[in-house]
Amino acid sequence: MLDGLAMAAYRGVMTMAAGTAAVASVLPTRRALADRLGRLEPGMDGGESTPVVWLHAASVGELTAARPLLGRLREAFPDRSYAVSTLTRTGLELGRRLGEIDRAFLFPLDARATMRRVLRALPLEASLFTETEIWPTCLVELEAADVPAFMVSGRVSERTMARARWLRPFYRRALARVTCCMQTEDDAARIVALGADPARVRVAGCLKFDGVTTEPPEEIGRLGAALGLGRRRLFVAGSTHEGEEEAVVTAYRSLVTRHEDVLLLLAPRHLERLAEVSTTVRRAGLTMVRYTELVTGDARAPDVAPPAVVLLDTVGPLAHCYGLGVAAFVGGSLMPVGGHNVLEPARAARPVIVGPHTAHCADVVERLVAGGGAVRVRSEAELTAAMEELLASPPRMLDMGQRARALVESGQGAVARHLKIIAARLTTLRHGRSAMYA
């Protein structure tokens, strides 16, 4: 009874939110709300019978991690169509560029009407959602439509477990028939504690360990040439948040007087903050140039000499930029955000610096730190000291980078384990359809 009341209350709130969004969406300044009402763009809204596999990923990091799985699914089931939804515009932009994906859209508000609108538009055969993206109404509607749902690379944080008493009434109903492919044994135990069926829970590993390893695009080579890498070194600060750019820039200003060959690359997590970050750099008295200015191949591209900051102003190249650097700081960790993908610099064999707030990637960070591939700092002063120690000792940077890459290699295989679980269900569905129409 408690579960039913909780779900009813949740649905009421989300229905009101969707109604408000529908009214506000007619305003020119509220176009983004209309995109969250489950109304797919022309060419995406039905009119076909090809079964659709729908993957939902929160943003760029989760979508990038799931990309190899999508590729393997396409190879195994080429007669399906593959759709992706995200919560962010940057994720949507990336989704529209990936060859593994046929269509991309913003995830609708988690209300019954918006979800049913999507389900009517797409002939779904299966739905996958990444990491922590548990949306109760969506999962209940998928179950009612007899569409199997899979939680992939699933994780449940200690913070979520601290609220388990309040979340369980929502999650128990939603997770009842979800196949949960969890990252670790701890995550598996936690999802069961939140209400998942133990018989449907598997430990399949973290998809981020099996990230795509593609050849760097030509523009990355142009960036390296423009920066004079070889005679200069690049320190990369990736996925940074408000407050972290200032800390990194302050540390860089202090260090560049002793390490005159070092350049800094800043990659804010959210591109809408580019103007703010630019102001931070200029207030520090540093030369700043945008990534897109350097990779155009234009002979008039600005010359960059230390001390200077390169601002990554586009989505996609960060993983390859880590490979150009000698060391990396991964943001969302000095500020209380929860941390971001430390495996990209580790895969590139670069030593990693993180702050104290890494709940979103706790297991991986702990393994990196314990294995000597990463260091944890707690303040701007400790960040400066850690950068100093690395830049002053190239042999130590090389050793830490090799240790970091070894950890990534030891954790690979998650894509194959996920594929085995999902493919078994899709194959069963295919055989069921064949028998029905025989």
C-alpha positions in Angstrom: 0.0 0.0 0.0 2.8 2.4 0.9 4.5 1.7 -2.5 1.2 2.5 -4.3 0.8 5.8 -2.4 4.3 6.8 -3.0 4.1 6.1 -6.7 0.8 8.0 -6.9 2.3 11.0 -5.2 5.3 10.9 -7.5 3.1 10.6 -10.6 1.0 13.5 -9.5 4.0 15.8 -9.1 5.5 14.8 -12.5 2.1 15.2 -14.2 1.8 18.7 -12.8 5.4 19.4 -14.0 4.6 18.1 -17.5 1.4 20.2 -17.6 3.3 23.4 -16.6 6.0 22.6 -19.1 3.4 22.2 -21.9 1.9 25.6 -21.1 5.3 27.3 -20.9 6.7 25.6 -24.0 4.6 27.8 -26.3 6.8 30.7 -25.2 9.8 31.3 -27.6 12.2 31.4 -24.6 10.9 28.0 -23.3 11.6 25.8 -26.4 13.7 23.4 -24.3 10.6 22.5 -22.3 8.7 21.4 -25.4 11.6 19.1 -26.2 11.0 17.3 -22.9 7.3 16.5 -23.6 8.0 13.3 -25.6 7.1 14.9 -28.9 9.7 13.4 -31.2 11.0 15.3 -34.3 9.6 14.5 -37.8 11.2 11.4 -39.0 11.6 10.0 -35.5 7.9 9.6 -34.5 6.8 6.3 -35.9 5.7 5.3 -39.3 8.0 2.2 -39.3 7.9 -1.3 -38.0 11.6 -1.9 -37.4 12.1 -2.9 -33.7 13.8 -0.2 -31.7 16.4 -0.6 -28.9 16.3 2.6 -26.8 19.3 3.6 -24.7 19.0 6.4 -22.1 22.3 8.0 -20.9 22.4 11.1 -18.7 25.0 13.0 -20.7 28.3 12.8 -22.7 30.3 10.6 -20.3 27.6 7.9 -19.9 26.9 8.0 -23.7 30.5 7.7 -24.5 30.9 4.7 -22.1 27.9 3.0 -23.7 29.0 3.5 -27.2 31.0 0.2 -27.5 28.0 -1.7 -26.3 25.7 -0.1 -28.9 28.3 -1.0 -31.5 28.3 -4.6 -30.5 24.5 -4.7 -30.4 24.4 -3.4 -33.9 26.7 -6.1 -35.1 24.7 -8.8 -33.4 21.3 -7.4 -34.3 21.7 -5.3 -37.5 17.9 -5.5 -38.2 17.1 -3.2 -35.2 17.0 0.5 -35.0 18.9 2.2 -32.2 17.7 5.3 -30.4 19.3 7.4 -27.7 18.0 9.9 -25.2 20.0 12.2 -22.9 19.3 14.8 -20.3 21.6 17.5 -21.7 22.1 19.4 -24.9 25.7 18.4 -25.1 24.8 14.7 -24.9 22.1 15.2 -27.5 24.6 16.9 -29.8 27.0 13.9 -29.4 24.3 11.4 -29.9 23.3 12.9 -33.3 26.9 12.6 -34.5 27.6 8.9 -33.5 27.3 6.3 -36.3 26.0 3.7 -33.9 22.8 5.7 -33.3 19.9 6.2 -35.7 18.0 8.9 -33.7 18.6 11.0 -30.6 16.3 13.1 -28.5 16.0 14.6 -25.0 14.6 12.4 -22.3 11.0 13.3 -21.6 9.7 14.5 -18.3 9.0 11.3 -16.2 5.2 11.7 -16.4 2.7 9.1 -17.6 1.5 11.1 -20.6 4.9 12.0 -21.9 6.2 8.5 -21.6 3.2 7.0 -23.3 3.7 9.5 -26.1 7.2 8.1 -26.7 6.1 4.5 -26.4 3.4 5.1 -29.0 6.0 6.7 -31.4 8.7 4.1 -31.1 8.1 0.3 -31.7 10.3 -0.6 -28.8 11.8 -4.0 -28.4 14.1 -3.2 -25.4 15.1 -0.3 -23.2 18.5 0.3 -21.7 19.4 2.9 -19.1 22.8 3.7 -17.7 24.3 4.0 -14.3 21.9 5.8 -11.9 19.1 6.8 -14.4 16.2 5.1 -12.5 13.0 6.9 -13.7 10.0 5.2 -12.0 7.2 6.2 -14.3 9.2 5.3 -17.4 10.1 1.9 -16.0 6.5 1.2 -15.0 5.2 2.2 -18.4 7.8 0.0 -20.1 6.7 -2.9 -18.0 3.0 -2.3 -18.9 4.0 -2.2 -22.6 5.9 -5.5 -22.1 9.2 -3.9 -23.1 12.1 -5.5 -21.2 14.3 -3.0 -19.4 18.0 -3.3 -18.6 20.1 -1.2 -16.2 23.6 -1.1 -17.7 26.8 -0.3 -15.9 24.5 0.3 -12.9 25.8 1.8 -9.7 24.2 2.9 -6.5 26.1 5.5 -4.4 26.3 5.5 -0.6 24.4 8.8 -0.7 21.5 7.1 -2.4 21.6 4.3 0.1 21.4 6.8 2.9 18.0 7.7 1.5 17.0 4.1 0.8 14.2 4.3 3.4 12.5 7.0 1.4 13.5 5.8 -2.1 12.5 2.1 -1.7 8.7 2.7 -2.1 9.4 4.4 -5.5 12.1 2.0 -6.7 10.6 -1.3 -5.7 7.7 -1.1 -8.1 9.9 0.4 -10.8 12.7 -2.1 -10.6 10.5 -5.2 -10.2 11.1 -6.5 -13.7 14.3 -4.7 -14.6 17.4 -6.8 -15.4 20.2 -4.9 -13.5 23.7 -5.2 -14.8 25.7 -3.7 -12.0 29.3 -2.5 -11.8 30.4 -4.2 -8.6 29.2 -6.6 -5.9 28.5 -3.7 -3.6 26.3 -2.0 -6.3 24.4 -5.3 -6.8 23.7 -5.5 -3.0 22.6 -1.9 -2.9 20.2 -2.2 -5.9 18.6 -5.3 -4.2 18.2 -3.3 -1.0 16.4 -0.6 -3.1 13.9 -3.2 -4.3 15.3 -5.0 -7.3 14.6 -8.7 -7.8 17.8 -10.6 -6.8 17.1 -13.1 -9.5 17.4 -10.3 -12.1 20.6 -8.8 -10.7 24.0 -9.5 -12.3 27.5 -8.1 -11.8 28.7 -7.1 -15.3 31.4 -4.5 -14.6 31.8 -0.8 -15.6 31.4 0.0 -19.3 33.8 2.9 -18.9 36.7 0.4 -18.7 35.9 -0.7 -22.3 35.8 2.8 -23.7 36.3 3.4 -27.4 39.9 3.6 -28.4 39.9 5.2 -31.8 42.7 6.9 -33.7 42.9 10.6 -32.8 41.3 12.8 -35.5 43.5 15.0 -37.6 42.6 18.1 -35.6 44.3 16.6 -32.5 47.6 16.4 -34.5 47.1 20.0 -35.6 46.6 20.9 -31.9 49.8 19.2 -30.9 51.7 21.0 -33.7 50.2 24.4 -32.8 51.2 24.0 -29.2 54.7 22.9 -30.0 54.3 19.7 -28.0 57.6 17.9 -27.9 59.5 20.9 -26.7 56.6 21.9 -24.5 54.3 20.0 -22.1 50.6 20.2 -21.6 48.7 19.7 -18.4 45.0 18.9 -18.9 42.2 19.8 -16.5 39.1 18.0 -17.7 35.3 18.2 -16.9 35.8 21.1 -14.5 33.1 22.9 -12.6 32.7 26.4 -11.1 35.4 27.0 -8.5 37.8 24.4 -10.0 39.0 26.5 -13.0 40.1 29.2 -10.6 42.0 26.7 -8.4 43.7 25.1 -11.5 44.6 28.5 -13.0 46.0 29.7 -9.7 48.1 26.5 -9.4 49.3 26.9 -13.0 50.3 30.5 -12.5 52.4 29.4 -9.5 54.0 26.5 -11.3 54.8 28.0 -14.7 57.5 30.2 -13.2 59.5 27.0 -12.4 58.2 25.0 -15.3 58.4 27.4 -18.2 57.6 24.8 -20.8 54.1 23.9 -19.5 50.8 24.9 -21.1 47.4 24.4 -19.5 44.3 23.0 -21.3 41.0 23.7 -19.5 37.9 21.7 -20.5 34.8 22.9 -18.6 32.1 20.2 -18.1 29.4 22.5 -19.4 30.0 24.6 -22.5 27.5 27.2 -21.5 30.2 28.3 -18.9 32.8 29.1 -21.5 32.4 32.9 -21.1 32.7 32.6 -17.3 35.8 30.5 -17.6 37.3 32.8 -20.1 36.9 35.7 -17.7 38.6 33.6 -14.9 41.6 33.0 -17.2 41.9 36.6 -18.3 41.6 38.0 -14.7 44.6 35.8 -13.9 46.6 37.7 -16.5 47.1 34.7 -18.7 46.9 34.4 -22.5 43.9 32.4 -23.6 43.2 30.7 -26.9 40.3 28.5 -27.9 40.7 25.0 -29.2 38.7 25.6 -32.3 41.0 28.5 -33.2 44.0 26.2 -33.1 42.7 23.2 -35.1 41.2 25.0 -38.1 44.4 24.6 -40.2 44.3 28.3 -40.8 47.8 29.8 -41.1 46.6 32.8 -39.1 45.9 30.7 -36.0 47.4 32.4 -33.0 50.8 31.4 -31.7 50.7 29.9 -28.2 53.6 30.1 -25.8 53.7 29.6 -22.1 52.2 30.8 -19.9 49.0 30.3 -21.7 45.7 28.5 -21.4 43.9 26.5 -24.2 40.1 26.5 -23.7 38.4 23.4 -25.0 35.2 24.9 -26.5 33.6 21.9 -28.2 32.3 18.4 -27.3 34.2 15.2 -28.1 38.0 15.7 -28.2 38.7 15.6 -24.4 39.7 12.0 -24.3 42.2 12.6 -27.1 43.5 15.8 -25.4 44.3 13.7 -22.4 46.7 11.7 -24.6 48.5 14.9 -25.6 49.0 15.9 -22.0 51.6 14.7 -19.5 49.2 14.6 -16.5 45.6 15.4 -15.8 43.2 16.8 -13.2 39.7 15.4 -13.5 37.0 17.8 -12.2 33.8 17.5 -10.4 35.9 16.3 -7.5 37.4 19.4 -5.9 33.9 20.8 -5.7 31.2 18.5 -4.2 29.8 17.2 -7.5 30.8 13.6 -7.3 33.6 13.3 -9.8 33.8 12.4 -13.5 35.5 9.9 -15.8 39.0 9.2 -14.6 39.4 6.3 -17.0 39.9 8.5 -20.0 43.3 9.9 -18.8 44.1 6.5 -17.2 43.5 4.7 -20.6 45.9 7.3 -22.2 48.6 6.3 -19.6 48.5 9.6 -17.8 48.7 10.1 -14.1 45.5 11.4 -12.6 44.8 14.0 -9.9 41.4 14.1 -8.2 39.8 16.0 -5.4 38.0 14.5 -2.3 34.5 14.3 -3.9 34.4 11.2 -6.1 31.3 9.4 -5.0 30.2 8.8 -8.6 33.3 6.9 -9.4 34.4 5.9 -5.9 35.5 2.3 -6.7 37.6 3.2 -9.8 39.2 6.1 -8.0 40.1 4.0 -5.0 41.6 1.4 -7.2 43.6 4.0 -9.1 44.9 5.6 -6.0 45.8 2.3 -4.3 47.5 1.1 -7.5 49.7 4.2 -7.8 48.0 5.6 -10.9 46.3 8.6 -9.2 46.7 11.0 -6.3 44.0 12.6 -4.2 44.1 16.2 -3.1 41.8 18.1 -0.7 42.5 21.7 -1.5 43.9 24.2 -4.0 47.2 24.1 -2.1 47.4 20.4 -2.3 46.5 20.5 -6.0 49.4 22.9 -6.6 51.8 20.6 -4.6 50.6 17.5 -6.5 51.1 19.2 -9.9 54.6 20.4 -8.8 55.6 16.9 -7.8 54.5 15.4 -11.1 56.0 18.1 -13.4 59.3 18.0 -11.5 59.6 14.2 -12.0 59.0 12.9 -15.5 60.0 9.3 -14.5 57.3 9.4 -11.8 54.7 10.6 -14.3 55.6 7.8 -16.7 55.4 5.2 -13.9 52.1 6.5 -12.6 50.7 6.6 -16.2 51.7 3.0 -16.8 50.1 1.9 -13.6 46.9 3.8 -14.5 46.6 2.1 -17.9 47.3 -1.3 -16.3 44.3 -0.8 -14.1 42.1 0.0 -17.0 43.2 -3.1 -18.9 42.6 -5.3 -15.9 38.9 -4.1 -15.7 38.0 -4.7 -19.3 35.4 -7.2 -20.5 32.3 -5.4 -19.3 30.9 -4.9 -22.8 31.1 -8.6 -23.5 29.4 -9.5 -20.2 26.6 -6.9 -20.9 26.2 -8.1 -24.4 25.7 -11.7 -23.4 22.9 -10.8 -20.9 21.1 -8.4 -23.3 21.6 -10.5 -26.4 20.1 -13.6 -24.7 16.9 -11.7 -24.1 16.7 -10.1 -27.6 17.3 -13.5 -29.2 14.4 -15.0 -27.1 12.2 -12.1 -28.3 13.1 -12.7 -31.9 12.3 -16.4 -31.6 9.0 -15.6 -29.9 8.0 -13.3 -32.7 9.0 -15.9 -35.4 6.9 -18.6 -33.6 4.0 -16.2 -33.4 3.9 -15.5 -37.1 4.9 -19.0 -38.3 
